[in-house]
Every structure is written in structure tokens, then in C-alpha cells.
């Protein structure tokens, strides 16, 4: 079988199509034939070596984390999935490899694909939706009447965060670029600010939670935007941001790995239309190397970029 892999850490030039073999499904594992795989910044950060202390030095390594497909085999102890089930999920970043014809994944990292969603739509959900869930529901405690500010409300995580917050009855304000203002307003963001107008963020009051999806909002400024008891939620914890925030109980981290247990609930919300993933580009797996490189270089679309098989 073929997959996108690399033999050493580095830039896009390190990627290539390589052959690989999957072992039989072990206890608690599921083998899935991949129909679609979504591209996330995590994928190229892992290839660049950003987490090499955790991923180890064994090569070749596969690329890709989020996928959707059809169950081919199940290992011992797996009771929630059967051969032929349509599923979506995410791979442990230590053994990534979703840009491939088939994957072997822990059953706990899977959920059944809602029939209302295409494979591409389902593949675009896991990391973005899990991150948004942890930030908005677990950290910000979205609830009726809560005021939540989202910095970067038009990206994959931000867009799903809006949908989760609105579905919980929260009032959402946010900041985005000019190209995304119309879609953000349609999603329910009001007031809506331009990134460059950060001094205006509190013109209509302070917030119960500030969620910075981009890592561009100064932590101190974020704290100043909060009501007493409010929280600043961060998904881009650089050493400087951690140093500024770690001394305050108002600073909260949110990572996708914290939300794996919520995949079935995410599937339910996507199935009933509460969560609506947006696809910006679907490209064939044969174009994976160039599409990944373009996305990494900053090619923007109106939604997720997904490889289809």
C-alpha cells in the first residue's frame, strides 16, 4: 500500500509516496480503509520535528492524523465497530499516517460517521472539533447568556467553536479578516472586529471567556478583556505565553487530545446539523505532496483541505 511518509525531519521536500504494510488489528484496534483524510497544521509540524522528543527517531514515519473511511477488520475486545461500518477519527500523533490507503487505529479514537456527512466532511472534523469542544464547552463553560470572544473566528477551529457556543446559548463576539466577515456574521458573531482593531474588543463590555485560536492575542490584553472569574483559553502555548499565563488561574490550555472522548458526541452534533464542517478543497490522493506543500506554504481556502481516495 501507499502512504505519504518521510525519512527525516524537515520541509516539504522530505515527503514522498512510500510503500508500507499494516500488521493485523490487535486488541482494541481497528483497521480502516481510508476514503478521505484532512490536512491539519499538526501534520507538517510533526514532519518538521516540532515534537520529535515524543515521536522518537524511528523512520520512515507516516503523515496525517484525521481521516474517514470504512472498517476492514477489528481486533480483540472491539465491540462498538464492525466490518463495513463507516467511521471517522484521528490517529495518535506518535503513530500518525492517515495520508494512506489504510490505517490501524485505536477504537477509542473512532466514531461512526453520520450518514448525513460525506467522507470528506467527516474527515475534516476530529482535530478541529475536539479542540473547539475542549475550549468552548470544557474550558469556557459555554451556557445561555455567556459572553465569549473568539480571536480567529473564521478558521477551522474558530468556525466550529462559534457553532458550539451558539448551540449552548452563548453570545459570541470575535475578530477575523475582511474576507471572512460575511460568513462570521452569518454564523452569529456580533460584534465583529478586524484583527488590527484590538483596542476596540471591549467597547461593548467584557467577556466570560476569550478563546485565542491564532496565538496572536497578547495574554495580558486577553486577561483585561475578562469579567471577574472569566478564562483565557489558549491553544498556542509558546514559552512566553505560558510564562505570562501560568501564574493565573484564568489561563487555560485546550488541546485536541483532551477531546478524543467527545468524538461520539461530535458525531451526533454533526449528524443533526449543529456542527457543519466546511470543505475548501478536495484533492485526489495522487496530488497529496503538492497539496500538502501548498497548504503548508499558506494557501488559503474557505474551509478544510481534504485528500480523497
C-alpha positions in Angstrom: 0.0 0.0 0.0 1.0 3.6 -0.5 1.2 6.5 2.0 2.9 9.9 2.4 5.9 9.5 4.6 9.4 10.9 5.3 12.8 9.5 6.4 14.0 12.5 8.3 12.5 15.7 9.8 12.4 18.8 7.6 10.5 20.7 5.0 8.0 19.6 2.3 10.9 18.2 0.2 11.2 15.4 2.7 7.8 13.9 1.8 7.4 11.1 -0.7 5.0 8.3 -1.5 6.2 5.2 0.1 5.2 1.6 0.5 4.1 0.2 3.9 2.4 -2.8 5.4 -0.1 -2.8 8.2 0.0 -5.5 10.9 -3.2 -7.4 11.8 -5.5 -5.5 14.1 -4.5 -6.1 17.7 -6.6 -5.9 20.8 -8.6 -2.7 20.9 -7.6 -1.7 17.3 -9.5 -1.2 14.1 -8.2 -1.3 10.6 -9.8 1.3 8.3 -9.7 1.7 4.5 -9.3 5.4 4.1 -11.7 7.3 1.9 -10.7 10.9 2.9 -8.0 12.5 5.0 -8.0 16.1 6.1 -4.8 18.3 6.4 -4.0 20.0 9.7 -1.1 22.2 10.7 -0.1 19.5 13.2 0.8 17.2 10.2 3.6 19.3 8.9 4.7 20.4 12.3 5.3 16.7 13.2 7.3 16.3 10.0 9.3 19.4 10.8 10.3 17.8 14.1 8.3 20.0 16.4 7.5 17.1 18.7 10.4 14.7 18.0 11.1 14.2 21.7 7.7 12.4 21.8 7.6 10.8 18.3 11.0 9.2 18.5 13.7 8.6 15.9 12.3 5.6 14.1 11.8 6.1 10.4 10.1 6.2 8.0 7.2 8.0 9.6 3.8 8.4 8.0 2.0 11.8 7.8 -1.6 12.6 8.5 -3.9 12.4 11.5 -7.6 13.0 10.6 -9.4 10.6 8.3 -12.7 8.9 7.4 -13.3 5.5 5.8 -14.7 2.0 6.1 -13.8 -0.6 8.7 -11.9 -3.5 7.2 -11.1 -5.5 10.4 -11.4 -5.3 14.1 -9.2 -6.6 16.9 -10.0 -8.4 20.1 -12.2 -6.6 22.6 -13.6 -4.2 20.0 -17.4 -4.2 20.4 -18.5 -0.8 19.1 -17.4 -1.3 15.4 -18.0 -4.0 12.8 -16.5 -4.7 9.4 -18.3 -2.4 6.9 -19.0 0.4 9.3 -18.4 3.9 8.0 -16.2 5.7 10.6 -14.1 8.8 11.1 -11.4 9.5 13.6 -7.9 10.7 14.4 -4.6 8.9 14.9 -2.3 9.2 17.9 0.3 11.8 16.8 3.1 9.3 17.9 1.9 6.9 15.1 0.4 9.2 12.5 -0.1 8.1 9.0 -3.6 8.9 7.8 -2.4 10.1 4.4 -2.5 6.5 3.4 -4.7 3.8 1.7 -5.5 2.2 5.1 -4.8 2.9 8.8 -4.6 0.9 12.0 -6.1 3.0 14.9 -7.3 2.5 18.4 -11.0 2.0 18.6 -11.2 4.8 21.2 -10.1 7.2 18.5 -13.0 6.5 16.2 -16.7 7.3 15.9 -19.3 6.2 13.4 -19.7 8.6 10.5 -23.1 10.3 10.4 -24.8 9.3 7.2 -25.6 12.9 6.5 -21.9 13.7 6.1 -19.7 12.8 3.2 -16.4 11.1 4.0 -14.6 14.4 3.3 -16.8 16.3 5.7 -16.3 13.7 8.4 -12.5 13.7 7.9 -12.4 17.4 8.5 -14.0 17.2 11.9 -11.7 15.4 14.5 -8.9 17.8 15.5 -10.8 21.0 14.8 -14.0 19.9 16.5 -12.2 18.2 19.5 -10.1 21.4 20.1 -13.2 23.6 19.8 -15.1 21.3 22.2 -12.4 21.4 24.9 -12.1 25.2 24.6 -15.7 26.2 24.4 -17.5 23.5 26.5 -14.9 22.2 28.9 -12.9 25.4 29.5 -15.2 28.3 28.7 -18.3 26.5 30.1 -20.5 27.9 27.3 -24.0 28.4 28.6 -27.1 30.6 27.9 -26.2 34.2 28.2 -22.4 33.7 28.5 -20.3 36.2 26.5 -17.5 34.6 24.6 -14.9 36.3 22.4 -13.2 34.2 19.7 -10.0 35.5 18.1 -9.7 33.9 14.7 -13.4 33.0 14.3 -13.2 32.1 10.7 -10.6 29.2 10.8 -11.5 25.6 11.1 -11.3 25.6 14.9 -12.9 29.1 15.2 -15.8 28.3 13.0 -16.7 25.1 14.9 -16.2 27.0 18.2 -18.8 29.5 17.1 -21.3 26.8 16.3 -20.7 25.0 19.7 -21.0 28.3 21.6 -24.2 29.4 19.8 -25.7 26.0 20.3 -25.2 26.4 24.0 -27.0 29.7 24.0 -23.8 31.8 24.4 -23.4 35.3 22.8 -20.3 35.3 20.6 -18.1 38.2 19.6 -15.0 37.8 17.6 -12.2 39.0 15.3 -11.4 37.9 11.8 -10.0 39.1 8.5 -12.1 41.1 6.0 -12.6 38.1 3.7 -14.4 36.2 6.4 -16.6 38.9 7.8 -19.8 37.8 5.9 -19.5 34.2 6.9 -18.7 35.0 10.6 -21.7 37.3 10.8 -24.0 34.7 9.2 -22.8 32.2 11.9 -23.9 34.6 14.6 -20.8 36.6 15.6 -21.7 40.1 16.8 -20.0 42.4 17.3 -17.3 41.5 14.8 -13.9 43.2 14.8 -10.9 43.3 12.5 -7.7 41.8 13.9 -6.0 45.2 13.7 -8.6 46.8 15.9 -7.7 45.0 19.1 -8.2 48.1 21.3 -11.9 48.0 20.4 -12.6 44.5 21.6 -14.1 45.7 24.8 -16.2 48.5 23.5 -19.4 46.6 24.3 -18.3 45.1 27.5 -16.0 42.3 28.8 -16.4 38.6 28.4 -16.8 35.4 30.4 -14.2 33.7 28.1 -11.7 34.7 25.5 -10.6 31.9 23.1 -7.5 32.7 21.1 -7.3 30.3 18.2 -4.4 32.0 16.5 -1.9 32.8 19.2 -1.8 36.4 18.2 -3.7 38.0 21.1 -1.5 39.2 23.9 -2.2 37.2 27.0 -2.2 40.3 29.2 -4.7 42.0 26.8 -6.8 38.9 26.9 -6.9 39.0 30.7 -8.0 42.6 30.6 -11.0 41.6 28.4 -12.3 39.2 31.0 -15.1 39.5 33.6 -14.1 38.5 37.1 -13.9 34.8 37.0 -13.5 34.7 33.3 -11.0 32.5 31.5 -8.5 33.0 28.7 -8.3 29.8 26.6 -5.1 29.2 24.6 -4.2 26.5 22.0 -0.8 28.0 21.0 1.2 27.9 24.3 4.7 29.3 23.4 7.1 29.5 26.3 6.5 33.3 26.6 2.7 32.8 26.6 3.0 30.1 29.2 5.2 32.2 31.4 2.7 35.0 31.3 -0.3 32.9 31.8 0.8 30.0 34.1 0.6 32.2 37.2 -3.1 32.9 36.7 -6.0 30.5 37.2 -7.7 32.4 34.4 -5.3 30.9 31.8 -6.5 27.6 30.4 -5.0 25.3 27.8 -7.0 23.4 25.3 -5.6 20.6 23.1 -7.4 18.2 20.7 -6.1 15.1 22.6 -8.2 16.2 25.6 -11.3 15.9 23.5 -11.0 12.4 22.0 -13.6 11.1 24.3 -16.1 13.6 22.8 -15.9 12.1 19.3 -19.3 10.3 19.6 -20.9 13.5 20.8 -19.3 15.4 18.0 -20.6 12.8 15.5 -24.1 13.3 17.0 -24.0 17.1 16.6 -22.7 16.8 13.1 -25.4 14.4 12.2 -28.2 16.7 13.5 -26.7 19.8 11.8 -25.5 21.6 14.9 -21.9 21.2 13.7 -21.3 22.0 10.0 -17.8 21.3 8.7 -16.7 23.4 5.7 -14.6 22.0 2.9 -12.5 24.4 1.0 -10.7 22.0 -1.3 -11.0 18.3 -2.2 -7.9 16.9 -4.0 -7.0 13.4 -5.1 -4.5 11.5 -3.0 -2.2 11.3 -6.0 -1.7 15.1 -5.6 -1.0 14.9 -1.9 2.6 16.1 -2.0 1.9 19.3 -3.8 -1.4 20.0 -1.9 0.2 19.5 1.5 3.1 21.7 0.5 0.8 24.4 -0.8 -1.3 24.3 2.4 1.8 24.5 4.5 3.0 27.5 2.5 -0.1 29.4 3.4 -2.6 28.6 0.6 -5.9 29.7 2.0 -9.3 28.2 1.2 -12.8 28.8 2.7 -12.6 25.6 4.6 -10.6 22.4 5.2 -8.3 20.9 2.6 -9.1 17.2 2.2 -7.4 14.4 0.3 -9.8 11.9 -1.3 -9.1 8.3 -2.3 
